Amino acid sequence: MSDQPRTAILFVCLGNICRSPLAEGIFRQAVAQAGAAERFEIDSAGTGAWHVGSPPDPRSVDVARRHGIDLTGQRARRLVAGDFTRFDLLLGMDMSNVETMKAAAPAACSNRVHLFGAYATGRAFEVPDPYYDRGDGFERVYLMLREASDRLVDRLVRASVPPSGQVSSIR
């Protein structure tokens, strides 16, 4: 294991069964492909408690599997107060997630909360919830999350830029 400090990233959506588990899996794959997996602690959570303990939605599991990612070991959990100090970055899938987190975050930690699409790519976009989608919404979400994850890896690994609000630097 490297002597570099680990960057802790939490991906957050509403129920932690569709978008955030998929983001967690995609980002894990992206940092592994960049040879930097040991530099990160990666997790996901939901702002709501409806699905605590449940596996990811089968459609998220399926789209991930088609792209070589296994989500079957993940279980939904709810965002807790300690997450704001434990994680360097808390990345919400949409503005509702971000607003919920900012309202709950201690003032000293609010700079750790960001919209994932905007933080990763510099373009303010939300990742839509595909839960009620009957079409190819999960594949579209996968592609959005993949692009954002690749850009985040570029930002944090290849360019060695520490995340804003990070407790320890990536040097």
C-alpha positions as CSV (number, residue, x, y, z in Angstrom):
1,M,0.0,0.0,0.0
2,S,1.2,3.5,-0.8
3,D,2.2,6.0,1.9
4,Q,-0.1,8.6,0.3
5,P,-3.1,9.6,2.3
6,R,-6.4,8.1,1.0
7,T,-9.1,10.3,-0.4
8,A,-12.5,9.3,1.0
9,I,-15.4,9.8,-1.5
10,L,-19.1,9.2,-0.8
11,F,-21.6,9.0,-3.7
12,V,-25.1,10.0,-2.6
13,C,-28.6,9.7,-4.1
14,L,-32.1,9.3,-2.7
15,G,-32.4,5.7,-1.8
16,N,-28.9,4.2,-2.4
17,I,-30.2,1.5,-4.8
18,C,-29.9,3.0,-8.3
19,R,-27.5,5.9,-9.0
20,S,-25.1,6.0,-6.0
21,P,-24.3,2.3,-5.9
22,L,-23.7,2.4,-9.7
23,A,-21.4,5.5,-9.2
24,E,-19.5,3.7,-6.5
25,G,-18.9,0.7,-8.7
26,I,-18.0,2.7,-11.7
27,F,-15.6,4.9,-9.8
28,R,-14.0,1.8,-8.1
29,Q,-13.4,0.4,-11.6
30,A,-12.0,3.7,-13.0
31,V,-9.5,4.2,-10.2
32,A,-8.5,0.5,-10.4
33,Q,-7.9,0.9,-14.2
34,A,-5.8,4.0,-13.4
35,G,-3.7,2.0,-10.9
36,A,-4.8,4.1,-8.0
37,A,-7.4,2.0,-6.1
38,E,-5.3,2.1,-2.9
39,R,-5.5,5.9,-2.9
40,F,-9.3,6.0,-2.3
41,E,-11.9,5.0,0.2
42,I,-15.2,4.8,-1.8
43,D,-18.7,4.3,-0.5
44,S,-22.3,5.3,-1.3
45,A,-25.4,6.2,0.7
46,G,-28.9,7.6,0.4
47,T,-30.5,10.6,1.9
48,G,-33.6,8.5,2.7
49,A,-33.9,5.2,4.7
50,W,-36.5,3.4,2.6
51,H,-34.1,0.7,1.3
52,V,-31.5,0.4,4.1
53,G,-30.0,-3.1,3.9
54,S,-31.3,-3.8,0.4
55,P,-29.1,-4.7,-2.5
56,P,-28.9,-2.3,-5.5
57,D,-31.8,-2.3,-7.9
58,P,-31.5,-5.3,-10.3
59,R,-31.4,-2.9,-13.2
60,S,-28.4,-1.1,-11.8
61,V,-26.8,-4.5,-11.1
62,D,-27.5,-5.6,-14.7
63,V,-26.1,-2.5,-16.4
64,A,-23.0,-2.6,-14.2
65,R,-22.5,-6.3,-15.0
66,R,-22.7,-5.6,-18.7
67,H,-19.8,-3.2,-18.2
68,G,-17.7,-5.6,-16.1
69,I,-18.7,-4.2,-12.7
70,D,-20.1,-6.3,-9.8
71,L,-22.5,-4.5,-7.4
72,T,-23.9,-7.6,-5.7
73,G,-21.9,-7.1,-2.5
74,Q,-23.3,-3.6,-1.9
75,R,-26.1,-2.9,0.5
76,A,-28.1,0.4,0.8
77,R,-27.4,2.6,3.8
78,R,-28.5,6.0,4.9
79,L,-26.3,9.0,5.1
80,V,-25.3,9.6,8.7
81,A,-23.8,12.6,10.6
82,G,-20.4,11.0,10.8
83,D,-20.1,10.8,7.0
84,F,-19.5,14.6,6.9
85,T,-16.3,14.3,8.8
86,R,-15.3,10.8,7.5
87,F,-15.5,11.7,3.8
88,D,-13.4,14.3,1.9
89,L,-16.0,14.6,-0.8
90,L,-19.8,13.9,-0.7
91,L,-21.0,13.9,-4.2
92,G,-24.8,14.2,-4.8
93,M,-26.4,12.9,-7.9
94,D,-28.9,15.8,-8.1
95,M,-29.5,19.2,-6.5
96,S,-32.1,17.7,-4.2
97,N,-29.4,15.4,-2.8
98,V,-27.0,18.2,-2.5
99,E,-29.5,20.5,-0.7
100,T,-30.4,17.7,1.7
101,M,-26.7,17.1,2.5
102,K,-25.9,20.8,2.8
103,A,-28.8,21.3,5.3
104,A,-27.5,18.4,7.4
105,A,-23.7,19.1,7.1
106,P,-21.9,20.9,10.0
107,A,-20.8,24.3,8.8
108,A,-17.1,23.2,8.8
109,C,-17.9,20.4,6.4
110,S,-20.3,22.0,3.9
111,N,-17.5,22.7,1.4
112,R,-17.2,18.9,1.0
113,V,-20.7,18.6,-0.5
114,H,-20.9,18.9,-4.3
115,L,-23.1,18.0,-7.3
116,F,-21.2,15.1,-8.8
117,G,-21.6,16.1,-12.4
118,A,-20.5,19.7,-11.8
119,Y,-17.6,18.8,-9.5
120,A,-16.2,16.1,-11.8
121,T,-16.7,17.7,-15.2
122,G,-17.1,21.4,-14.6
123,R,-20.6,21.3,-16.3
124,A,-23.5,21.5,-13.9
125,F,-25.6,18.5,-14.7
126,E,-27.8,16.3,-12.6
127,V,-27.8,12.5,-12.9
128,P,-31.6,11.7,-13.3
129,D,-33.1,9.0,-11.1
130,P,-33.9,6.0,-13.4
131,Y,-36.1,4.2,-10.9
132,Y,-39.4,4.8,-12.7
133,D,-37.9,4.7,-16.2
134,R,-39.2,1.9,-18.4
135,G,-36.7,2.5,-21.2
136,D,-33.0,2.5,-21.3
137,G,-32.6,5.0,-18.4
138,F,-30.2,2.9,-16.5
139,E,-27.8,2.7,-19.5
140,R,-28.0,6.5,-19.9
141,V,-27.3,6.9,-16.2
142,Y,-24.4,4.5,-16.5
143,L,-22.9,6.6,-19.4
144,M,-23.3,9.8,-17.5
145,L,-21.7,8.3,-14.4
146,R,-18.9,6.8,-16.4
147,E,-18.0,10.1,-18.0
148,A,-18.1,11.9,-14.7
149,S,-16.0,9.2,-13.0
150,D,-13.4,9.2,-15.8
151,R,-13.2,13.0,-15.4
152,L,-12.9,12.8,-11.6
153,V,-10.1,10.3,-12.0
154,D,-8.4,12.7,-14.4
155,R,-8.8,15.5,-11.8
156,L,-7.8,13.6,-8.7
157,V,-5.3,11.0,-10.0
158,R,-3.7,12.0,-13.2
159,A,-3.5,15.7,-12.4
160,S,-3.0,15.1,-8.7
161,V,-5.3,17.9,-7.7
162,P,-6.6,17.5,-4.1
163,P,-10.4,17.8,-3.7
164,S,-11.6,21.0,-2.2
165,G,-12.5,20.6,1.4
166,Q,-10.2,17.6,1.7
167,V,-8.7,17.0,5.2
168,S,-5.5,15.6,3.8
169,S,-3.8,16.2,0.5
170,I,-3.1,13.7,-2.3
171,R,0.7,14.2,-2.7
